[in-house]
Amino acid sequence: MKSKDSKTTDKEKDSSSKWLITVSLLSFTLSIVFSFITTMTVNNLPVPVAILILLIVVGLGIIFDMVSMSVTIADEKNFHAKASKKIDGAKTSIKLIRNAPKVSSICADVIGDVCGILSGGIGTIVAMKITTNYGLNFDLSVIISALVAALTIGGKAKCKLIAQKHSEQIVDIFTKILGIFSFKKKNPKAN
């Protein structure tokens, strides 16, 4: 006969295994879909537009990394005060903070890493387009890859500093953005 502690541990292992499978499948699916879409799109775009898309993808990775850290370090107490005053999004913010490991995993590990993979692929396409369009005799992919890495790492480092100072505001903004994309029926008293 199993004790309560071993039953709890079994449930935690099952939940952890399900989460691992879910995150892995989500990452796989998003990588395929976004890689296909961006590769097909970027191949047919002029160089300046392709560079813009590359910068947007790098920026998204940086922003989601900042949200990941903000949700992890934000103080839930501040949102309880907002929830008691019926401020929009406060309850959602509390849910995000209480589920910080999962939210952080989705933001940093799934979205952030998919953006990292995409930026590498798009960077390679941009390098080939520049080399071909301007008749260069050398491969720019190493330089573009280094620039993408520098932008990503530098941007994430800067945004982590911002997240440490303004985590509650970032969670608040993220919650408002999520509210825009929410498919739930709006009920002013429910949130």
ROSE-4610 file (N, C-alpha, C; in Angstrom, 1 decimal, always signed):
// ROSE-4610
residu = [M/M/M/K/K/K/S/S/S/K/K/K/D/D/D/S/S/S/K/K/K/T/T/T/T/T/T/D/D/D/K/K/K/E/E/E/K/K/K/D/D/D/S/S/S/S/S/S/S/S/S/K/K/K/W/W/W/L/L/L/I/I/I/T/T/T/V/V/V/S/S/S/L/L/L/L/L/L/S/S/S/F/F/F/T/T/T/L/L/L/S/S/S/I/I/I/V/V/V/F/F/F/S/S/S/F/F/F/I/I/I/T/T/T/T/T/T/M/M/M/T/T/T/V/V/V/N/N/N/N/N/N/L/L/L/P/P/P/V/V/V/P/P/P/V/V/V/A/A/A/I/I/I/L/L/L/I/I/I/L/L/L/L/L/L/I/I/I/V/V/V/V/V/V/G/G/G/L/L/L/G/G/G/I/I/I/I/I/I/F/F/F/D/D/D/M/M/M/V/V/V/S/S/S/M/M/M/S/S/S/V/V/V/T/T/T/I/I/I/A/A/A/D/D/D/E/E/E/K/K/K/N/N/N/F/F/F/H/H/H/A/A/A/K/K/K/A/A/A/S/S/S/K/K/K/K/K/K/I/I/I/D/D/D/G/G/G/A/A/A/K/K/K/T/T/T/S/S/S/I/I/I/K/K/K/L/L/L/I/I/I/R/R/R/N/N/N/A/A/A/P/P/P/K/K/K/V/V/V/S/S/S/S/S/S/I/I/I/C/C/C/A/A/A/D/D/D/V/V/V/I/I/I/G/G/G/D/D/D/V/V/V/C/C/C/G/G/G/I/I/I/L/L/L/S/S/S/G/G/G/G/G/G/I/I/I/G/G/G/T/T/T/I/I/I/V/V/V/A/A/A/M/M/M/K/K/K/I/I/I/T/T/T/T/T/T/N/N/N/Y/Y/Y/G/G/G/L/L/L/N/N/N/F/F/F/D/D/D/L/L/L/S/S/S/V/V/V/I/I/I/I/I/I/S/S/S/A/A/A/L/L/L/V/V/V/A/A/A/A/A/A/L/L/L/T/T/T/I/I/I/G/G/G/G/G/G/K/K/K/A/A/A/K/K/K/C/C/C/K/K/K/L/L/L/I/I/I/A/A/A/Q/Q/Q/K/K/K/H/H/H/S/S/S/E/E/E/Q/Q/Q/I/I/I/V/V/V/D/D/D/I/I/I/F/F/F/T/T/T/K/K/K/I/I/I/L/L/L/G/G/G/I/I/I/F/F/F/S/S/S/F/F/F/K/K/K/K/K/K/K/K/K/N/N/N/P/P/P/K/K/K/A/A/A/N/N/N]
num = [1/1/1/2/2/2/3/3/3/4/4/4/5/5/5/6/6/6/7/7/7/8/8/8/9/9/9/10/10/10/11/11/11/12/12/12/13/13/13/14/14/14/15/15/15/16/16/16/17/17/17/18/18/18/19/19/19/20/20/20/21/21/21/22/22/22/23/23/23/24/24/24/25/25/25/26/26/26/27/27/27/28/28/28/29/29/29/30/30/30/31/31/31/32/32/32/33/33/33/34/34/34/35/35/35/36/36/36/37/37/37/38/38/38/39/39/39/40/40/40/41/41/41/42/42/42/43/43/43/44/44/44/45/45/45/46/46/46/47/47/47/48/48/48/49/49/49/50/50/50/51/51/51/52/52/52/53/53/53/54/54/54/55/55/55/56/56/56/57/57/57/58/58/58/59/59/59/60/60/60/61/61/61/62/62/62/63/63/63/64/64/64/65/65/65/66/66/66/67/67/67/68/68/68/69/69/69/70/70/70/71/71/71/72/72/72/73/73/73/74/74/74/75/75/75/76/76/76/77/77/77/78/78/78/79/79/79/80/80/80/81/81/81/82/82/82/83/83/83/84/84/84/85/85/85/86/86/86/87/87/87/88/88/88/89/89/89/90/90/90/91/91/91/92/92/92/93/93/93/94/94/94/95/95/95/96/96/96/97/97/97/98/98/98/99/99/99/100/100/100/101/101/101/102/102/102/103/103/103/104/104/104/105/105/105/106/106/106/107/107/107/108/108/108/109/109/109/110/110/110/111/111/111/112/112/112/113/113/113/114/114/114/115/115/115/116/116/116/117/117/117/118/118/118/119/119/119/120/120/120/121/121/121/122/122/122/123/123/123/124/124/124/125/125/125/126/126/126/127/127/127/128/128/128/129/129/129/130/130/130/131/131/131/132/132/132/133/133/133/134/134/134/135/135/135/136/136/136/137/137/137/138/138/138/139/139/139/140/140/140/141/141/141/142/142/142/143/143/143/144/144/144/145/145/145/146/146/146/147/147/147/148/148/148/149/149/149/150/150/150/151/151/151/152/152/152/153/153/153/154/154/154/155/155/155/156/156/156/157/157/157/158/158/158/159/159/159/160/160/160/161/161/161/162/162/162/163/163/163/164/164/164/165/165/165/166/166/166/167/167/167/168/168/168/169/169/169/170/170/170/171/171/171/172/172/172/173/173/173/174/174/174/175/175/175/176/176/176/177/177/177/178/178/178/179/179/179/180/180/180/181/181/181/182/182/182/183/183/183/184/184/184/185/185/185/186/186/186/187/187/187/188/188/188/189/189/189/190/190/190/191/191/191]
x = [+0.8/+0.0/+0.9/+0.6/+1.4/+0.9/+1.9/+1.6/+1.1/+0.6/+0.1/+1.3/+2.5/+3.6/+4.0/+4.0/+4.3/+3.3/+2.0/+0.9/+1.1/+1.5/+1.7/+2.9/+3.9/+5.1/+4.8/+4.0/+3.6/+2.8/+1.9/+1.1/+2.0/+3.0/+3.9/+4.7/+5.1/+5.9/+5.1/+3.8/+2.9/+2.7/+2.4/+2.2/+3.5/+4.6/+5.9/+6.1/+5.8/+6.0/+5.1/+3.8/+2.9/+3.3/+3.8/+4.3/+5.5/+6.4/+7.6/+7.2/+6.2/+5.7/+5.0/+4.2/+3.4/+4.4/+5.4/+6.3/+7.1/+7.5/+8.3/+7.5/+6.3/+5.4/+5.1/+4.9/+4.6/+5.8/+7.0/+8.2/+8.4/+8.2/+8.4/+7.4/+6.2/+5.2/+5.4/+5.7/+6.0/+7.2/+8.2/+9.5/+9.2/+8.4/+8.1/+7.3/+6.2/+5.3/+6.0/+6.7/+7.3/+8.5/+9.3/+10.4/+9.9/+8.9/+8.3/+7.8/+7.0/+6.4/+7.5/+8.4/+9.5/+10.4/+10.8/+11.7/+11.1/+9.9/+9.2/+9.0/+8.6/+8.4/+9.6/+10.7/+11.9/+12.6/+12.5/+13.2/+12.7/+11.4/+10.8/+10.8/+11.4/+11.4/+12.7/+12.6/+13.8/+14.7/+16.0/+16.9/+16.5/+16.1/+15.8/+14.6/+13.6/+12.4/+12.8/+13.7/+14.2/+14.9/+15.8/+16.5/+15.5/+14.5/+13.5/+12.8/+12.5/+11.8/+12.8/+14.1/+15.1/+15.2/+15.2/+15.2/+14.0/+12.8/+11.6/+11.6/+12.1/+12.2/+13.2/+14.3/+15.3/+14.6/+13.9/+13.2/+12.2/+11.4/+10.4/+11.1/+12.2/+12.9/+13.4/+13.9/+14.3/+13.2/+12.0/+10.9/+10.3/+10.2/+9.6/+10.6/+11.9/+12.8/+12.6/+12.4/+12.1/+10.8/+9.8/+8.5/+8.7/+9.5/+9.8/+10.4/+11.4/+12.0/+11.1/+10.3/+9.4/+8.4/+7.8/+6.8/+7.4/+8.7/+9.3/+9.6/+10.0/+10.4/+9.3/+8.2/+7.2/+6.6/+6.2/+5.6/+4.1/+3.5/+2.1/+1.3/+1.8/+1.0/+0.5/+1.3/+0.9/-0.3/-0.4/-1.6/-2.8/-2.6/-3.8/-4.5/-3.7/-4.2/-5.0/-4.5/-5.2/-6.5/-6.4/-7.6/-8.7/-8.3/-9.3/-10.0/-9.3/-9.9/-10.6/-10.7/-11.3/-10.6/-9.3/-8.5/-8.4/-8.7/-8.6/-7.2/-7.3/-6.0/-5.3/-5.7/-5.0/-5.1/-6.3/-6.4/-5.6/-5.6/-4.8/-3.3/-2.9/-1.5/-1.1/-2.0/-1.8/-1.6/-2.5/-2.4/-1.0/-0.6/+0.7/+1.8/+1.8/+2.9/+2.8/+1.6/+1.5/+2.0/+1.9/+2.3/+3.6/+4.4/+5.7/+6.6/+6.8/+7.7/+7.2/+5.8/+5.3/+5.3/+4.9/+4.9/+6.3/+7.2/+8.6/+9.1/+8.8/+9.2/+8.6/+7.4/+6.8/+7.4/+7.6/+8.1/+9.6/+10.4/+11.8/+12.3/+11.8/+12.2/+11.5/+10.2/+9.5/+9.7/+9.0/+9.0/+10.4/+11.1/+12.5/+13.4/+13.4/+14.3/+13.8/+12.5/+12.1/+12.5/+12.4/+12.9/+14.4/+15.1/+16.6/+16.9/+16.1/+16.3/+15.9/+14.8/+14.3/+15.3/+15.8/+16.8/+18.0/+18.5/+19.6/+19.3/+18.1/+17.7/+17.5/+16.8/+16.6/+17.9/+18.8/+20.1/+20.9/+20.8/+21.5/+20.9/+19.6/+18.9/+19.3/+19.3/+19.7/+21.1/+22.0/+23.4/+23.5/+22.8/+22.8/+22.2/+21.1/+20.5/+21.5/+22.1/+23.1/+24.2/+24.8/+25.9/+25.5/+24.3/+23.9/+23.5/+22.8/+22.3/+23.4/+24.4/+25.5/+26.8/+26.7/+27.9/+29.1/+28.9/+30.1/+30.8/+32.1/+32.9/+33.2/+32.5/+32.7/+31.4/+31.4/+30.1/+29.9/+28.8/+28.5/+27.8/+27.5/+26.7/+27.4/+28.7/+29.4/+29.3/+29.4/+29.3/+27.8/+26.9/+25.4/+25.1/+25.6/+25.3/+25.9/+27.1/+27.7/+26.9/+26.4/+25.6/+24.3/+23.7/+22.4/+22.7/+23.7/+24.1/+24.3/+25.1/+25.4/+24.2/+23.3/+22.0/+21.2/+21.1/+20.3/+20.8/+22.1/+22.7/+22.7/+23.1/+23.1/+21.7/+20.7/+19.4/+18.8/+19.0/+18.5/+19.2/+20.5/+21.1/+20.5/+20.3/+19.7/+18.3/+17.5/+16.1/+16.0/+17.0/+16.9/+17.1/+17.9/+18.1/+16.8/+16.1/+14.8/+13.8/+13.8/+12.9/+13.1/+14.3/+14.6/+14.0/+14.0/+13.6/+12.1/+11.5/+10.1/+9.3/+9.5/+8.8/+7.3/+6.8/+5.3/+4.7/+5.4/+4.8/+4.9/+5.9/+6.0/+4.9/+4.7/+3.6/+2.3/+2.1/+0.9/+0.6/+1.7/+1.6/+1.3/+2.0/+1.9/+0.4/-0.1/-1.5/-2.5/-2.2/-3.1/-3.1/-1.9/-1.7/-2.4/-2.3/-3.0/-4.5/-5.0/-6.4/-7.0/-6.1/-6.5/-6.8/-6.0/-6.1/-7.0/-7.6/-8.4/-9.7/-10.1/-11.3/-12.5/-12.2/-13.2/-14.2/-15.4/-16.4/-16.1/-16.0/-15.7/-16.7/-16.3/-17.1/-16.4/-16.8/-16.0/-15.8/-16.7/-16.5/-15.7/-15.6/-14.9/-13.4/-12.8/-11.3/-10.8]
y = [-1.2/+0.0/+1.3/+2.2/+3.4/+4.4/+5.2/+6.3/+7.5/+8.5/+9.7/+10.4/+10.4/+11.1/+10.4/+9.1/+8.5/+8.7/+8.8/+9.1/+10.5/+11.4/+12.8/+12.8/+12.1/+12.1/+11.5/+10.4/+9.8/+10.8/+11.6/+12.6/+13.7/+14.1/+15.1/+14.6/+13.4/+12.8/+12.7/+12.3/+12.2/+13.6/+14.6/+16.0/+16.5/+16.2/+16.7/+16.0/+14.8/+14.0/+14.6/+14.8/+15.4/+16.8/+17.6/+18.9/+18.8/+17.9/+17.8/+17.4/+16.5/+16.0/+17.2/+17.9/+19.0/+20.1/+20.5/+21.5/+21.1/+19.8/+19.3/+19.3/+18.8/+18.8/+20.2/+21.1/+22.5/+23.1/+22.9/+23.4/+22.9/+21.6/+20.9/+21.5/+21.6/+22.1/+23.6/+24.4/+25.8/+26.0/+25.2/+25.3/+24.9/+23.9/+23.5/+24.6/+25.0/+25.9/+27.3/+27.8/+29.1/+29.1/+28.0/+27.8/+27.8/+27.0/+26.9/+28.3/+28.9/+30.2/+31.2/+31.4/+32.4/+32.1/+30.9/+30.5/+30.8/+30.4/+30.6/+32.1/+32.8/+34.3/+35.1/+34.8/+35.6/+35.4/+34.2/+33.9/+34.8/+35.3/+36.1/+37.5/+38.0/+39.4/+40.1/+41.4/+42.2/+42.2/+42.4/+42.3/+43.2/+44.5/+45.3/+44.8/+44.2/+43.7/+42.4/+41.6/+40.4/+40.7/+41.8/+42.2/+42.7/+43.4/+43.8/+42.6/+41.6/+40.4/+39.7/+39.7/+39.1/+39.9/+41.2/+42.0/+41.8/+41.7/+41.4/+40.1/+39.1/+37.7/+37.8/+38.4/+38.6/+39.3/+40.4/+41.2/+40.4/+39.6/+38.8/+37.8/+37.2/+36.3/+37.1/+38.3/+39.1/+39.5/+39.9/+40.3/+39.1/+38.0/+36.8/+36.4/+36.5/+36.2/+37.2/+38.4/+39.4/+39.1/+38.7/+38.4/+37.1/+36.2/+35.0/+35.3/+36.2/+36.6/+37.4/+38.3/+39.1/+38.3/+37.3/+36.5/+35.7/+35.3/+34.6/+35.4/+36.7/+37.5/+38.5/+38.6/+39.6/+39.1/+40.1/+39.9/+39.8/+38.7/+38.4/+39.3/+39.8/+40.6/+41.9/+42.5/+43.7/+43.5/+42.4/+42.1/+41.7/+41.2/+41.0/+42.3/+43.3/+44.6/+45.1/+44.9/+45.4/+44.5/+43.2/+42.4/+42.8/+43.2/+43.6/+44.9/+45.7/+46.9/+46.7/+45.4/+45.0/+45.6/+45.7/+46.2/+45.1/+45.5/+44.5/+43.8/+42.5/+41.7/+41.3/+41.8/+41.5/+40.0/+39.4/+38.0/+37.1/+37.5/+36.8/+36.9/+38.1/+38.3/+37.4/+37.2/+36.3/+34.9/+34.5/+33.1/+32.9/+34.0/+33.9/+33.7/+34.5/+34.4/+33.1/+32.6/+31.3/+30.2/+30.3/+29.3/+29.7/+30.5/+31.0/+30.0/+28.8/+27.8/+27.5/+27.3/+26.9/+28.1/+29.2/+30.4/+30.8/+30.7/+30.9/+29.9/+28.7/+27.7/+28.0/+28.3/+28.6/+29.9/+30.9/+32.2/+32.1/+31.5/+31.5/+30.2/+29.1/+27.8/+27.5/+27.8/+27.5/+28.6/+29.8/+30.9/+31.5/+31.7/+32.3/+31.4/+30.1/+29.2/+29.0/+29.0/+29.0/+30.2/+31.4/+32.6/+32.6/+31.9/+31.8/+30.9/+29.8/+29.0/+29.7/+30.4/+31.1/+32.2/+32.9/+34.0/+33.4/+32.3/+31.6/+31.3/+30.7/+30.4/+31.6/+32.6/+33.8/+34.5/+34.5/+35.2/+34.5/+33.2/+32.5/+32.9/+33.0/+33.4/+34.9/+35.7/+37.1/+37.2/+36.4/+36.4/+36.0/+34.9/+34.4/+35.5/+36.1/+37.1/+38.3/+38.8/+39.9/+39.5/+38.3/+37.8/+37.7/+37.2/+37.0/+38.3/+39.1/+40.4/+41.4/+41.4/+42.4/+41.8/+40.5/+39.9/+39.8/+39.5/+39.4/+38.1/+38.1/+36.9/+36.1/+36.6/+35.9/+35.6/+34.6/+34.2/+35.1/+35.8/+36.7/+36.0/+34.7/+34.0/+34.0/+33.9/+33.9/+35.3/+36.3/+37.7/+38.0/+37.6/+37.8/+37.0/+35.7/+34.9/+35.5/+36.0/+36.7/+37.9/+38.7/+39.9/+39.5/+38.5/+38.0/+37.5/+36.8/+36.3/+37.5/+38.5/+39.6/+40.4/+40.6/+41.3/+40.6/+39.3/+38.4/+38.4/+38.2/+38.1/+39.4/+40.5/+41.8/+42.3/+42.0/+42.4/+41.7/+40.4/+39.6/+40.1/+40.4/+40.9/+42.2/+43.1/+44.4/+44.2/+43.4/+43.2/+42.5/+41.7/+41.1/+42.1/+43.1/+44.2/+45.0/+45.2/+45.9/+45.1/+43.8/+42.9/+42.9/+43.0/+43.0/+44.3/+45.4/+46.6/+46.9/+46.3/+46.6/+45.4/+44.3/+43.1/+43.2/+43.9/+44.0/+44.8/+45.8/+46.6/+45.7/+44.9/+44.0/+43.0/+42.4/+41.4/+42.0/+43.2/+44.0/+44.2/+44.7/+44.9/+43.6/+42.5/+41.2/+40.7/+40.9/+40.5/+41.3/+42.5/+43.4/+42.9/+42.6/+42.0/+40.7/+39.8/+38.6/+38.8/+39.8/+40.1/+40.5/+41.1/+41.5/+40.2/+39.2/+38.0/+36.9/+37.3/+36.3/+36.0/+34.8/+34.4/+34.2/+34.5/+34.4/+35.6/+35.4/+36.4/+37.4/+38.7/+39.8/+39.9/+39.8/+40.1/+41.0/+42.2/+43.2/+42.8/+42.1/+41.7/+40.4/+39.6/+38.3/+38.4/+39.4/+39.4/+40.1]
z = [+0.0/+0.0/+0.0/-0.9/-1.0/+0.0/+0.5/+1.4/+0.7/+1.4/+0.8/+0.1/+0.7/+0.1/-1.2/-1.3/-2.6/-3.7/-3.3/-4.2/-4.8/-3.9/-4.4/-5.3/-5.0/-5.8/-7.2/-7.2/-8.5/-9.3/-8.7/-9.4/-9.9/-9.1/-9.6/-10.8/-10.7/-11.8/-13.1/-12.9/-14.1/-14.7/-13.8/-14.3/-14.9/-14.4/-14.9/-16.3/-16.4/-17.7/-18.7/-18.4/-19.3/-19.8/-18.8/-19.2/-20.1/-19.9/-20.7/-22.1/-22.2/-23.6/-24.3/-23.5/-24.1/-24.6/-23.8/-24.2/-25.4/-25.4/-26.5/-27.8/-27.8/-28.9/-29.4/-28.5/-28.8/-29.5/-29.0/-29.6/-31.0/-31.1/-32.4/-33.5/-33.1/-34.0/-34.4/-33.4/-33.7/-34.6/-34.3/-35.1/-36.5/-36.8/-38.2/-38.8/-38.2/-38.8/-39.1/-38.1/-38.3/-39.2/-39.1/-40.0/-41.5/-41.7/-43.1/-43.5/-42.7/-43.1/-43.4/-42.4/-42.6/-43.7/-43.9/-44.9/-46.3/-46.4/-47.7/-48.0/-46.9/-47.0/-47.3/-46.4/-46.5/-47.8/-48.4/-49.7/-50.8/-50.7/-51.8/-51.5/-50.4/-50.0/-50.4/-50.6/-50.8/-49.5/-49.7/-48.6/-47.4/-47.6/-46.4/-45.6/-46.3/-45.6/-44.9/-45.5/-44.9/-43.6/-43.6/-42.5/-41.4/-41.8/-40.8/-40.1/-40.9/-40.3/-39.3/-39.7/-38.9/-37.5/-37.6/-36.4/-35.5/-36.1/-35.4/-34.7/-35.3/-34.7/-33.5/-33.7/-32.6/-31.5/-31.8/-30.8/-30.0/-30.7/-30.0/-29.0/-29.4/-28.5/-27.3/-27.4/-26.3/-25.4/-26.0/-25.2/-24.4/-25.0/-24.3/-23.2/-23.4/-22.3/-21.2/-21.4/-20.4/-19.7/-20.4/-19.7/-18.9/-19.3/-18.6/-17.2/-17.2/-16.0/-15.1/-15.7/-14.9/-14.2/-14.9/-14.2/-13.1/-13.2/-12.2/-10.9/-11.1/-9.9/-9.4/-10.2/-9.8/-8.4/-7.6/-6.3/-6.5/-6.1/-6.3/-5.4/-4.3/-3.4/-4.0/-4.8/-5.5/-6.4/-7.0/-7.8/-7.0/-5.8/-4.9/-4.6/-4.3/-4.1/-5.3/-6.5/-7.7/-7.9/-7.6/-7.8/-6.8/-5.6/-4.6/-5.1/-5.9/-6.5/-7.8/-8.2/-9.5/-10.7/-10.7/-11.8/-12.8/-14.1/-15.2/-15.2/-15.4/-15.6/-14.3/-13.2/-11.9/-11.6/-11.8/-11.5/-12.5/-13.7/-14.7/-14.4/-13.9/-13.5/-12.4/-11.4/-10.3/-10.8/-11.7/-12.3/-13.0/-13.7/-14.4/-13.4/-12.4/-11.4/-10.6/-10.3/-9.6/-10.5/-11.8/-12.7/-13.4/-12.7/-13.2/-13.9/-13.3/-14.0/-15.4/-15.5/-16.8/-17.8/-17.3/-18.1/-18.6/-17.7/-18.0/-19.0/-18.9/-19.8/-21.2/-21.3/-22.6/-23.2/-22.4/-22.9/-23.3/-22.4/-22.7/-23.5/-23.0/-23.7/-25.0/-25.1/-26.3/-27.3/-26.9/-27.9/-28.1/-27.0/-27.1/-27.9/-27.7/-28.4/-29.9/-30.1/-31.5/-32.2/-31.6/-32.2/-32.5/-31.6/-31.8/-33.0/-33.1/-34.3/-35.6/-35.5/-36.7/-37.1/-36.1/-36.5/-37.1/-36.7/-37.4/-38.8/-39.0/-40.4/-41.3/-40.7/-41.5/-41.8/-40.8/-40.9/-42.1/-42.2/-43.3/-44.7/-44.7/-45.9/-46.3/-45.3/-45.5/-46.1/-45.5/-45.9/-47.4/-47.7/-49.1/-50.1/-49.7/-50.5/-50.8/-49.7/-49.9/-50.7/-50.5/-51.3/-52.8/-53.0/-54.4/-55.1/-54.4/-54.9/-55.2/-54.4/-54.5/-55.1/-55.5/-56.2/-55.3/-54.0/-53.1/-53.3/-53.1/-53.3/-52.0/-50.9/-49.7/-49.0/-48.1/-47.4/-46.2/-46.2/-45.1/-43.9/-44.0/-43.0/-41.7/-41.6/-40.3/-39.6/-40.4/-39.9/-39.4/-40.3/-39.9/-38.7/-38.6/-37.4/-36.2/-36.3/-35.1/-34.7/-35.7/-35.4/-34.7/-35.2/-34.6/-33.2/-33.0/-31.6/-30.7/-31.2/-30.3/-30.0/-31.0/-30.7/-29.7/-29.9/-29.0/-27.6/-27.4/-26.1/-25.4/-26.1/-25.6/-25.2/-26.1/-25.8/-24.6/-24.5/-23.4/-22.1/-22.1/-20.9/-20.5/-21.4/-21.1/-20.5/-21.2/-20.8/-19.5/-19.1/-17.8/-16.7/-17.0/-16.0/-15.9/-17.0/-17.0/-16.2/-16.5/-15.8/-14.3/-13.8/-12.4/-11.7/-12.5/-11.9/-12.1/-13.1/-13.5/-13.7/-12.9/-13.2/-13.1/-12.1/-12.0/-13.2/-13.7/-14.8/-16.1/-16.2/-17.4/-17.4/-16.2/-16.1/-16.4/-15.9/-16.1/-17.6/-18.3/-19.8/-20.5/-20.1/-20.8/-20.6/-19.4/-19.1/-20.0/-20.1/-21.0/-22.4/-22.9/-24.3/-24.4/-23.4/-23.4/-23.5/-22.7/-22.7/-24.1/-24.9/-26.3/-27.1/-26.8/-27.6/-26.9/-25.8/-25.1/-25.8/-25.8/-26.5/-25.6/-24.3/-23.3/-23.4/-23.1/-23.1/-22.0/-22.4/-21.5/-20.4/-19.1/-18.0/-17.0/-16.9/-16.2/-14.7/-14.1/-12.7/-12.5/-13.6/-13.5/-13.4/-14.0/-14.1/-12.8]
